[in-house]
Structures are given as structure tokens and as C-alpha cells.
């Protein structure tokens, strides 16, 4: 039955069976048939009347499959955990009446306390709960539940709640009752029966990060003695499992980003070493050797004559020698800085910009590309990880050089011809809308080939590349670095670029890099607005 004739109504379905029974009573042998029909009637009363048939079920499965796909796409694009979680909740909430969920909420503990210590609980985000009810619950109820065995099991011990019925779980003491009963206007309760709970733990990257759990509450079908979960609850429980898995993968990536960047840095050093050693160190050493040879000749002349022009020439030669030695030092120092592990320090942007230009100078010159930035903006000082920021800048600069050198027409990009002057610019600003505190914005723009609109997010996917020989790992790592520094990295759409630029990336990071324990708190406050 598909319900078009109203047969999905319980009373009407029962009436149909009663009429059938009356009809059979007039049959020559009604007893056997009547017994079978009564059995069917009893079975119908136990059936899930919300069943929509195989076609409707398939549509429902496809909707949840899309949600699961979105979860794994988020991992491929190095999405932050907060964005992943908010997107998941938004997609689930967007299903409307197709989702049987009554309430969706995320509760967190600021950190993972020692065993036996109470949890410091706070509400992170919610869907389908009246704002006033959620606010009262977070302010009045949650602070009293720090010693709850149920929250301890899910949040601290990271146990999964597949689908529990509250009436059958002795450990559950009604911690979420205040949210479930009368939580939405469209689904009022008629009596305080039990309900179903599905929950997954969303642990922090380490014990100093917030430990969270996502709870979904469902009304029951049937009675307290014979409860049945509503259609779609199993699909949502499956989606929760994938969300928890993706969240842990992002946790691992954030916790090990320094190690991953170091490994990638070694590959970068291998590819850059021949050019930088030959062009920078070798050429500067040749200049020094030539000057020293001339110096030697001048010294010998001094023994023969003490004329002042010779002394002047000696001074001039020394004046040339010092910049050459300084350049040699800059090259070797930048090379060493690229190799070293990250550290929290205070530095000016000019220092990192200069090192990035030194490292990529050979590749830039070979491709005929000029790099420039604002001197005033470069004077801004940061307290952050200079080594990781340097790696990010070098990677994006080299990506731009590769795009210039490829000189190919990409699908979805208008015909592009190399400009008369190839330029990469680092534009610095401090106006970062929707950011609290002191932030800095770096727009890395160039007049090379544009990124197709369809690839603005795909370029950050692990393994995605648009040129031969690429491995598709560089921008993925760059976005992880941005998250590690407490900020965000994204590709700019054409409408966001000035007319002289075709391609650009925007990095927004705080001028004082938050400690790992503070990053999640800052993002939580932004998403709570």
C-alpha cells in the first residue's frame, strides 16, 4: 500500500480488515480464512505505518549516501573539524520531515579530565531545538551533569551509542530529557514516553582539545513495552559512524601536521637543491673567488706603490665583496630555515617573504616571473610558526611558476596567453571580516592561468593535480598548515580578484598564533554566532 487512498491511516486500515472479516463470515468455510485474516490484522497493527515502499526507501538511502559522501569529501579537502560537523548537521537538518530526528545537539568538555574528575560540559551547537530551550539547558542543566555516568561513557570513554531506548538503559538518568520533551513545535509530545538515542564521540586531537559528542534523539514507534525506532533512524546511525571516522582522521592530520610538513619539506628540498646550490651558492662563490683574486693583485700593487687610487680600488672591491657574502649567507640561511622544524617565535613578514623569494629565485628567474609585495605590509610582525608559513608560501609560489610554465588551456578556462610581464604578488592587509582580534590577510595573486570555478575547492583535495608530474599533495598540506596556524586558506573566485589578476589564494591567520588548546575554542565561538 502506498497510502494514496488513505490506507496509511491506522483506523482506516483496521476498518478494511473488519469489512473483510464480515464478508468471509458468509463464506461456506469461513473459519480457516477468518483465522488467517485476523493474523494479518494483528500483524498490520504492529507494522511501521510510515513505511513508504521500496521506491521511497531508495530515495531515502540516496539522501543519506550524499551526506556520507560529503563527509569524506570534507576529509579529502582538509576541511576543519568544525566545518565538517556543522555541514553534516545542516545536511541532516535539511532533510526536513524525511529525517525522523527530534533533536540534534553537540555537547563538549573543554578538555579531557583525568579519570574520576567531573566533566566541564558546555553546549557547542544544535539543530531542531528552540533557541531559548537550548540556551537554558546549556546554562542551567549542563553544569550540573559533569558527573553523569552517561556523558562520561560517551564523551570521556568515547563509547558509541548505536540506538538505545531510554526506558531500557539503567545507566541513563534522563540527561537529555529537557531537550527532547516538547523540543519542537512541529512534533509535540503526548505523554512522557521514552525515546531513542544515537550518539558518537568526537574526541579532540589531544587531551587539551575539546572532547565532543553528537547526540540525536528520536521519538519511539509503539509503546514503552514494545518500542520501535522510526524509519530512517538506522540510516542516520550509519551516517554518524562515518562522521566519527572522518572526524578522527582529521584529528590525526592536525596532530601530525608538523611531521607531514617535515616529510613534504624533504621532498621539496630534494627538488630545489640542485638549482639553489648551483645558482645561489655556486654563483656567489664564483664572484667571491674572482674578487679575492683581484684583491690579491691589488695587495701586490700596494707593496710596489702606495698611490691613493689603489687604496680607493681596494675599498671599492671590499664594498662589492660584502654584499656578495651577505647574499651567500641569505641563501644558505633560507635553505636551512626551510629544513628546520617549526617553532613558535616572533618575526616580521618581510623575513619570511625574503626567504621564500630566495628559495624560489632560481625557478622564478628561469620562468621569467617577478615576485613582489608591499614593503609596508611586510613590516607587520607575527607570533607564529615561521617555518610552516615559509613552507606554505614556497609551495604556492612554485605552484604559480608551474602554471606559468605549463602554458596550457584548461577546460573551463578562457583561452589564455602568457602576459608580457609575468607577476606574482603578495598583498598584505589586516581587514579580515568576521574575525575577532588582530589578524593578517595574505592574498597571493598572479596573472597566470585562472583556476576553473569548478576546481576552486578541488585544488585542495589530496591527490588532485592539473599538471603532469604533480602529486596533488602541496595545496592539501598548505590548507592543513593554515589550520595549524589557527587560520584558513582558500582559492579566490574571479569576482574577488582585481582586474590585473587571474588567480589567487587568500590566507587569513591570527597575528598571534593560538596555542593548540585555544584553536578549537576560537573556532567554536565563531561558529556559535
Secondary structure, DSSP 4 states (H G I P E B T S, - for coil): --STTSTTSHHHHHHHHHHHHHHHHTSTTHHHHHHHHHHHHHHHHHS-TT--HHHHHHHHHHHHHHHHHHHHHHHHTT--HHHHHHHHHHHHHHTGGGS-EEEEEEEEESS-PPTTSPP-EEEEEEESS-HHHHHHIIIIIGGG-TT-HHHIIIIIS---EEEEEGGG-TT--STTHHHHTT--STT--SS---EEEEEEEE--SSTTSPEEEEEEEEEEEE-SSSEEEPTTHHHHHHHHHHHHHHHHHHHHHHHTHHHHHHHHHHHHHHHHHHHHIIIIIIHHHHHHHHHHHHHHHHHHHHHH---HHHHHHHHHHHHHHHHHHHHHHHHHHHHHHHHSPP-EEEEEHHHHHHHHHHHHHHHHHHHTEEEEE-HHHHT-EEEEEHHHHHHHHHHHHHHHHHHHHH--PPTTS------SSEEEEEEEE---TT--S-EEEEEEEESSPPPPGGGTTGGGSTT--SSTT--S-HHHHHHHHHHHTTSEEEEPPGGGS-TT-SEEEEEEEESBPPPHHHHHHHHHHHHH-
